[in-house]
Amino acid sequence: MDILKKLFGLSSSSAQEQPDIVFGRYTDAYKDRDKYEAWDRAMAEFDKENYLSCFENFFFYLRDDDSENVKFKTTDGIVYFEIFQGSKLLVGTADPMNIRVESKIAKAESLNIGLLRRLLELNFSLKYGRYALDANNWITMIFDAKTRDTNPYKLYYGLKEIALNSDKQDDILESEFGNLEAINTSHIKQIPTEHLKVKFDFLQNEIDKVFAIRKDSKINLDNYPGALAYLCLDVIYRLDYLLKPEGYTMEKFEKLHREFFENNGDQAGLKNANLCAELKNLRERSFENFKEELYEVTSTFGITQPSGHDRLVEFIKGELPNVKFYENNGHYHIAQSIYNYMVGYCLFNYSLPSPDKAFLHLYYLIVNFKFFEKLGFNYNFFENDKLNKSAINNEIKKISRIYSEEYGSIEADTKMLNFDSVLNFSKTYLLMLSAMSLSPSKNVNV
């Protein structure tokens, strides 16, 4: 199945008519059966001390057939491999005695105490790899180990650690320390300037809407901290998914999410104040800084852990009662943000089955239709400023049909949907998803 089907739930004929733009974070949580079989072979070969065969099966497991994210070959008893993770390229060798892999992060024109201290502090958070300086003063992440001590599990998590950290820290360190120069970025695909401007304007406008609602709301949101939190988290999750930023902005979104849900005793009002302050800071960043964080990349490791359809259903059912007060009292902007929050939270935190992800992406397509139009998408989900019932139902059926071979019959009851307004549609769409049953993927090797 091609990558657009996995990400968007679109047929090939339809997908070819739309811009080639990727949304959301990469996940490696769901693979085809032959990949899981390769993992089992890698484990068996390791136990037999057939290390080269173990490595070959392991890298086949990692490789995504829809992208050239992993390259490997065996020559004279050595496995040479390359792994792409975002803006970074991991290069390594593995033989029956040792395995070593490096990821070049940035070139330091000069060294200073602040930079070296930061690298030392970052080392304390690592379990498998380490930050180092090579002979050219290039900041490098390294993972090396004895082959006999590195089973596929340890190898996977060791590679994942340096891949995710090097991909994140290059942009962060470069933005903080002006004497660093980006390296190994030739594989990055640049985004057209017109798309960058659309995304930048969207970020600023959506953050502005949060503060406008806070100012003009009929209720004092400082007395309703839950409402303000929904507004802020909704925009954070939507911007993360729709803009797919790297580096500083991505790290900021992750930090805001982490700090808000951290059980540290802080009052809700204090946490909301932090959310608002950081959103304001993001709003004030220049286009020149922002555009450096937007580019298309190939990845191998995902951040989120796999979650089943039941997790989505449980989360939606748990959050739906929180909307009633705001709907019943006419606070429709807040109610809409809570529905958006449910979708965004699941996409941000969970690696959901492909059909669920496609249905949630369709929700964003409809609710944020003007944003997608500006990027060049030409869906007809609206007609004369009203929801196009026929077009939306057809897209839902299309998603169900595309994934039926892998997941069996998908019963999405479109009769539950209310097309009178975006708010009513949002509510009934999430109710439809929470009532939908989904069998496990037939590709999973159980």
MOKAJO-V315665 format. One record per backbone hydrogen bond with DSSP energy under -0.5 kcal/mol. CO is the residue of the C=O (numbers start at 1). NH is the residue of the N-H. Records with the same first field share a line. If there is no record, write none. Layout:
BEGIN
CO: NH ; NH
END
This chain:
BEGIN
2: 5 ; 6
3: 7
4: 8 ; 9 ; 10
5: 9
11: 15
12: 16
14: 17
15: 18
19: 21
26: 303
29: 31
32: 35 ; 36
33: 37
34: 38
35: 39
36: 40
37: 41
38: 42
39: 43
40: 44
41: 45
42: 46
43: 47
44: 48
45: 50
46: 49
49: 51
50: 54
51: 55
52: 56
53: 57
54: 58
55: 59
56: 60
57: 61
58: 62
59: 63
63: 65
64: 67
67: 69
69: 84
71: 82
73: 75 ; 80
75: 78
78: 75 ; 80
79: 94
80: 73
81: 92
82: 71
83: 90
85: 88
86: 298
88: 85
89: 104
90: 83
91: 102
92: 81
93: 100
94: 79
97: 147
98: 95
99: 145
100: 93
101: 143
102: 91
103: 141
105: 183
106: 108 ; 139
107: 109 ; 181
112: 116
113: 117
114: 118
115: 119
116: 120
117: 121
118: 122
119: 123
120: 124
121: 124
122: 125
123: 126
130: 142
132: 140
134: 137
137: 108 ; 139
138: 134
139: 105 ; 106
140: 132
141: 103
142: 130
143: 101
145: 99
146: 149
147: 150
149: 151
151: 155
152: 156
153: 157
154: 158
155: 159
156: 160
157: 161
158: 162
159: 163
160: 164
161: 165
162: 166
163: 167
164: 168
165: 169
166: 170
167: 171
168: 172
169: 173
170: 174
171: 175
172: 176
173: 177
176: 178
177: 180
179: 109
181: 107
185: 188
188: 190
189: 296
192: 195 ; 196
193: 197
194: 198
195: 199
196: 200
197: 201
198: 202
199: 203
200: 204
201: 205
202: 206
203: 207
204: 208
205: 209
206: 210
207: 211
208: 212
209: 213
210: 214
211: 215
212: 216
213: 217
219: 221
220: 223
221: 224
224: 227 ; 228
225: 229
226: 230
227: 231
228: 232
229: 233
230: 234
231: 235
232: 236
233: 237
234: 238
235: 239
236: 240
237: 241
238: 242
239: 243 ; 244
240: 244
241: 24
246: 249 ; 250
247: 251
248: 252
249: 253
250: 254
251: 255
252: 256
253: 257
254: 258
255: 259
256: 260
257: 261
258: 262
262: 264
267: 271
268: 272
269: 273
270: 274
271: 275
272: 276
273: 277
274: 278
275: 279
276: 280
277: 281
278: 282
279: 283
280: 284
281: 285
282: 285
286: 290
287: 291
288: 292
290: 293
291: 294
293: 246 ; 295
294: 191
296: 189
298: 86
305: 351
308: 311 ; 312
309: 313
310: 314
311: 315
312: 316
313: 317
314: 318
315: 319
316: 320
317: 321
319: 322
320: 323 ; 324
321: 324
323: 327
324: 328
325: 329
326: 331
327: 330
330: 332
331: 335
332: 336
333: 337
334: 338
335: 339
336: 340
337: 341
338: 342
339: 343
340: 344
341: 345
342: 346
343: 347
344: 348
345: 349
346: 350
349: 305
350: 352
351: 307
353: 357
354: 358
355: 359
356: 360
357: 361
358: 362
359: 363
360: 364
361: 365
362: 366
363: 367
364: 368
366: 369
368: 371 ; 372
369: 373
370: 374
371: 375
372: 376 ; 377
373: 376
381: 388
383: 386
386: 383
387: 389
388: 392
389: 393
390: 394
391: 395
392: 396
393: 397
394: 398
395: 399
396: 400
397: 401
398: 402
399: 403
401: 404 ; 405
403: 407
404: 408
406: 442
407: 439
409: 411
410: 412
411: 413
412: 414
413: 416
414: 417
421: 425
422: 426
423: 427
424: 428
425: 429
426: 430
427: 431
428: 432
429: 433
430: 434
431: 435
432: 436
433: 436
437: 411
441: 444
444: 446
END
